[in-house]
Amino acid sequence: MLVLFLPPPLWLSARQFFGEEAEKAFLAIRLNCNVKVDYLVPEDAMNLNTTVQRWRTTVAQLLLPGLHGHQAKALADLSWAIALSGNCQAGRLATHVPTAAKPASSRRRCERLLDNARLPPRVAQRQLAQALLQQASGQTLLLLLDETPKGNDLRVLSIRVAYRRRALPLAALCYRPEALPQPQPRLVRSLLRQVLACLPPQARVVLLADRGLAWPLLVDWCQEHGWHYVLRLQRTTRVRFPDGSERSVADLVPCRGRRWLGEAEVFKKAGWRGAQVVATWERDQREAWLLLTDEWASLRHCRVYSKRTWVEEAHRDDKGAAFHWEQSQVVDPAHALRLLLLIALATVLAASQGTAVLKGGHRRALDPHRVRRLSVVQLGLRWLRYAVEHGLYDHLKLDRLYLYPK
């Protein structure tokens, strides 16, 4: 039987012509006629459940293969919720957890995960780092060592790998400022050992660190393991020249427009370490850059060291622009480290989707400017939310990591 829906006469409304029930069908047809679909929708088009299941599989098999299945599933669900909600607070992300549970139940699930002593965050960090670095064999890796505070409650010492003007987390330690578990040099060495075990073969490593962490320990470590380094020195650091004379490194460039490049020894209290010094104070800079490196002194090391700011942008994503970690009420170091693991997974998810957007040529759909203004993380987060909100699940690439060095 063929039923035709004809438009009503102009002097009758749809309700008068069709009746109340038929009116609804007529309006649905009219609304759908105005929707233009510029791509083919397969008969077995994915829904939200199958899409989330792909992310769960990626986390369980590729990113965290050594964890228990229930732990990997919880980490996948909660990191997905963090990426969609843009907030790492349990109450805020609970409404975005991709399960049939009520928000109150999802909130308790998040709190139980953070309190789960059987979830070793550093073991999970090592597995995640291996997954991120396994494709970098024979390539140059910029490792960024940095410490960042969370208000007055916690401090996080971390090592990240530079990636497309952001930094992906590899290893982290969390502690209270007044109660360090070990002296800070031991904590740094512990993180370095953790990352060393995750490096792919034949990778060329360059370690970057700001002046607060530029210690003889880093120079010794890099020399011992064949790493390169570019460290920023304190202004008061003493340098000794081949003729035996000494002076403060800041005296090498006393004013704007001055440069000094050459060989010298530094770290007098530690018994001197030989290296190359790059001191420059450009006219548009607020202060001088005083750099220490193991390679031949050149201004190109300033360009390399400038990428250390990428970790500052990554901290800004964590604390405000992307995940609002600064607003979290989690102040226990062990709980906070598990929360940082969730944020790390959300960051990897966003960076992977953002890279897929760039490689697929869809950047203008989110960022219409001629020069890109959104970071790879922000592109990924906006693309993920757009696809979920509009049901475009086929546009999400979750079967593996889409991370390509630029």
C-alpha positions in Angstrom: 0.0 0.0 0.0 1.5 3.4 -1.0 0.8 6.4 1.2 1.5 9.8 -0.1 1.9 12.9 2.1 0.7 15.8 0.1 1.2 19.4 1.4 -2.0 20.9 2.9 -3.9 23.7 1.2 -2.7 27.1 2.1 -6.0 27.9 4.0 -5.7 24.8 6.3 -3.0 24.1 8.9 -1.3 20.8 9.0 -3.2 19.8 12.1 -6.6 20.5 10.4 -5.7 18.8 7.2 -3.9 15.7 8.5 -5.0 15.3 12.1 -2.7 15.5 15.2 -0.8 12.2 14.6 -0.3 12.6 10.9 0.9 16.2 11.4 3.9 14.9 13.4 5.0 12.6 10.5 4.5 15.4 8.0 6.7 17.8 10.0 9.4 15.2 10.4 9.4 14.8 6.6 9.7 18.5 6.1 12.5 18.9 8.6 14.5 16.0 7.2 14.1 17.4 3.6 16.3 20.4 4.6 19.2 18.2 5.9 22.0 17.9 3.4 24.4 15.0 4.0 27.6 15.2 1.9 29.0 11.8 2.8 27.7 8.2 2.5 26.4 6.7 5.7 27.1 2.9 5.8 24.3 0.6 6.8 26.3 -0.5 9.9 27.1 3.0 11.0 28.7 3.2 14.4 26.9 4.5 17.4 28.4 5.9 20.6 28.8 2.5 22.3 30.8 1.0 19.5 32.9 4.2 19.3 33.7 4.2 23.0 34.5 0.4 22.7 37.2 1.3 20.1 38.8 3.7 22.6 38.6 1.1 25.4 40.3 -1.5 23.1 43.1 1.0 22.2 43.7 1.7 25.9 43.6 -1.9 27.0 45.7 -3.4 24.1 48.0 -0.6 22.9 48.4 2.0 25.6 48.1 0.0 28.9 48.4 -3.7 28.0 49.7 -4.7 31.4 46.8 -3.5 33.5 43.9 -5.5 34.6 40.9 -5.3 32.2 38.6 -3.6 34.7 41.3 -1.0 35.5 42.0 -0.3 31.8 38.2 0.0 31.1 37.8 2.5 34.0 40.8 4.6 32.8 39.4 4.6 29.2 35.9 5.6 30.3 37.0 8.4 32.7 39.6 9.8 30.3 36.9 9.9 27.6 34.7 11.8 30.0 37.5 14.2 30.9 38.1 15.0 27.2 34.4 15.5 26.5 33.6 17.6 29.7 36.8 19.6 29.7 37.1 19.1 33.4 38.8 16.5 35.6 36.6 17.1 38.7 34.6 13.9 39.5 31.3 15.8 39.7 31.8 17.6 36.4 32.9 14.6 34.3 30.3 12.2 35.7 27.6 13.2 33.3 29.9 12.3 30.3 31.0 8.8 31.4 29.9 6.5 28.5 27.9 4.0 30.6 24.3 3.6 31.6 25.1 4.4 35.2 23.7 7.5 36.8 26.0 10.5 37.3 26.2 9.9 41.1 27.4 6.4 40.5 29.9 7.5 37.9 31.3 10.1 40.4 31.8 7.4 43.0 33.5 5.2 40.3 36.0 8.0 39.7 36.6 8.5 43.4 37.2 4.8 43.9 39.7 4.7 41.0 41.7 7.5 42.5 41.7 5.7 45.9 42.6 2.3 44.4 46.0 1.3 45.8 46.1 -1.7 43.4 46.4 0.7 40.4 50.2 1.5 40.2 50.4 4.8 38.4 54.1 4.6 37.6 53.7 1.2 36.0 50.9 2.6 33.8 53.1 5.6 33.0 55.8 3.3 31.7 53.4 1.5 29.5 52.0 4.7 28.1 55.4 6.1 27.5 56.5 3.0 25.6 53.3 3.2 23.4 54.0 6.9 22.7 57.7 6.4 21.8 57.7 3.1 20.0 57.4 4.8 16.6 60.3 7.1 17.3 63.2 4.7 16.5 66.0 6.6 14.9 64.4 10.0 15.4 65.3 12.9 17.6 63.3 13.2 20.8 63.1 16.4 22.8 62.6 15.5 26.5 61.4 18.4 28.7 62.1 18.2 32.4 60.0 20.6 34.4 58.3 21.1 37.8 54.9 22.8 38.1 52.8 23.6 41.2 49.2 23.0 41.8 48.3 26.0 44.1 50.0 25.6 47.4 49.1 22.0 47.9 51.1 19.9 45.4 54.1 20.0 43.1 54.5 17.8 40.0 57.9 16.9 38.6 57.6 15.5 35.1 59.3 14.6 31.9 57.4 15.1 28.7 58.2 14.6 25.0 57.8 17.6 22.7 55.1 17.2 20.1 53.7 19.8 17.7 54.1 22.8 20.1 52.8 20.8 23.0 54.3 18.1 25.3 53.0 14.7 25.9 53.5 13.2 29.4 55.9 10.3 29.9 56.7 10.2 33.6 55.6 12.2 36.6 56.0 12.4 40.4 53.6 14.2 42.7 54.5 15.4 46.2 53.7 18.1 48.8 56.2 21.0 48.8 57.0 20.6 52.4 57.2 16.8 52.4 59.3 15.5 49.5 59.6 11.7 49.6 63.3 11.9 48.6 65.7 14.7 47.9 64.9 16.3 44.6 68.0 15.1 42.8 67.0 11.5 43.6 63.5 12.2 42.3 65.0 13.6 39.0 67.2 10.5 38.6 64.3 8.2 39.3 62.3 9.9 36.5 65.3 9.7 34.1 65.7 6.0 34.7 62.0 5.5 34.1 62.1 7.2 30.8 65.4 5.6 29.8 63.7 2.2 30.0 61.0 3.3 27.6 63.2 4.7 24.8 63.1 3.0 21.4 66.4 1.8 19.9 68.7 4.3 18.2 66.7 7.3 19.3 68.6 10.6 19.6 67.7 12.3 22.9 68.0 16.0 23.7 67.2 16.9 27.3 65.9 20.5 27.9 65.6 22.0 31.4 65.1 25.4 32.9 67.6 27.1 35.3 65.8 25.8 38.4 66.7 22.2 37.4 70.0 22.8 35.6 72.2 20.7 37.9 75.5 18.8 37.4 73.4 15.7 37.9 71.8 16.2 34.4 75.2 16.8 32.8 76.6 13.6 34.3 73.5 11.6 33.4 73.6 12.8 29.7 77.3 12.0 29.4 76.8 8.6 30.9 73.9 7.6 28.6 74.9 9.4 25.4 72.1 12.0 25.6 72.5 15.6 24.4 71.3 18.5 26.5 70.5 22.2 26.4 70.2 23.7 29.9 69.6 27.2 31.0 72.0 28.4 33.6 71.5 30.7 36.6 73.0 34.1 36.3 75.3 33.5 39.2 76.8 30.3 37.8 80.5 30.5 37.7 82.4 29.7 34.5 86.1 29.0 34.1 87.9 29.6 30.8 90.8 27.7 29.3 93.3 30.3 30.6 92.1 29.6 34.2 90.2 32.9 34.7 86.7 32.8 36.3 83.6 35.0 36.1 79.9 34.9 36.4 78.1 33.6 33.3 75.9 36.8 33.4 79.0 38.9 32.9 79.5 37.4 29.4 76.6 39.4 28.1 76.2 42.5 30.4 73.8 44.4 28.1 71.4 43.9 25.1 72.9 43.2 21.8 75.8 41.1 23.1 76.7 37.5 22.5 79.3 35.1 23.7 79.8 31.5 22.4 82.6 29.2 23.3 84.0 26.4 25.5 84.1 26.8 29.3 83.7 24.9 32.5 80.8 25.3 34.8 79.5 24.1 38.2 82.4 25.1 40.4 81.0 23.6 43.6 80.6 20.2 41.9 84.2 20.1 40.7 83.7 21.7 37.3 82.0 20.2 34.2 83.4 21.0 30.7 80.8 22.0 28.1 79.9 24.6 25.6 78.3 27.9 26.6 75.9 30.0 24.5 75.2 33.4 26.1 73.1 35.9 24.2 71.0 38.9 25.0 69.0 39.9 22.0 67.6 43.5 21.7 64.0 42.4 22.0 64.5 40.1 24.9 63.8 41.0 28.5 66.8 39.1 29.9 69.7 37.1 28.6 69.7 33.5 27.7 72.6 31.6 29.3 72.6 28.1 27.9 74.8 25.1 28.4 75.1 22.4 25.8 77.3 19.4 25.0 77.5 20.2 21.3 79.4 22.9 19.4 78.2 26.3 20.6 75.8 27.8 18.1 72.8 30.1 18.1 70.7 27.2 16.8 70.7 25.9 20.4 68.5 29.0 21.3 66.0 27.8 18.8 66.1 24.3 20.3 65.8 25.6 23.8 62.8 27.8 22.9 60.8 24.6 22.5 60.9 24.2 26.2 58.0 26.7 26.4 55.9 23.9 24.9 55.8 22.3 28.3 54.4 25.5 29.8 51.6 25.5 27.2 50.9 21.8 28.1 50.7 22.8 31.8 48.3 25.6 30.8 46.1 23.0 29.1 46.1 20.7 32.1 45.3 23.5 34.6 42.9 25.7 32.7 42.2 25.6 29.0 41.5 21.9 28.6 41.1 20.0 31.8 41.0 22.5 34.7 43.3 20.4 37.0 43.9 23.6 39.1 40.2 23.4 40.3 40.5 19.8 41.5 40.1 19.2 45.2 42.4 16.2 45.1 45.4 17.0 47.4 46.7 13.5 48.3 49.8 12.9 46.2 49.0 9.3 45.4 45.4 10.2 44.4 46.7 13.1 42.4 49.1 10.9 40.5 46.3 8.7 39.4 44.3 11.7 38.4 47.3 12.9 36.3 47.3 9.5 34.6 43.7 10.1 33.5 44.6 13.6 32.3 47.5 12.1 30.4 45.2 9.6 28.6 42.8 12.5 27.8 45.7 14.5 26.4 46.9 11.6 24.2 43.3 11.1 23.0 43.1 14.8 22.1 46.5 15.0 20.5 45.8 11.9 18.4 42.4 13.3 17.1 44.0 16.7 16.5 46.7 15.2 14.4 44.1 13.2 12.4 42.2 16.4 11.8 45.4 18.1 10.5 46.4 15.2 8.3 42.9 14.8 7.0 42.7 18.4 5.9 39.7 19.2 8.2 41.4 22.0 10.3 39.4 24.8 8.6 36.1 23.2 9.9 37.2 24.1 13.4 39.8 26.9 12.9 38.8 29.0 9.9 41.9 31.3 10.1 44.6 31.2 7.4 47.2 30.6 10.1 46.3 27.9 12.6 45.5 29.4 16.0 44.3 26.3 17.9 46.8 23.8 19.3 46.8 20.1 18.3 45.2 19.3 21.7 42.4 21.9 21.3 41.7 20.8 17.8 41.4 17.2 19.0 39.1 18.2 21.9 36.8 20.3 19.7 36.7 17.6 17.0 35.8 14.9 19.5 33.0 17.0 21.0 31.7 18.0 17.6 31.6 14.4 16.4 29.9 13.1 19.5 27.3 15.9 19.6 26.3 15.5 16.0 26.6 11.7 15.9 29.5 11.7 13.4 31.2 8.7 15.0 32.7 7.5 11.8 34.8 10.7 11.8 36.7 9.7 14.9 39.9 7.6 14.5 40.2 5.6 17.7 41.6 2.3 16.5 45.2 3.4 17.1 47.3 6.4 17.9 47.6 9.0 15.1 50.7 10.7 16.3 53.2 11.8 13.6 56.3 13.9 14.2 56.2 17.1 12.2 
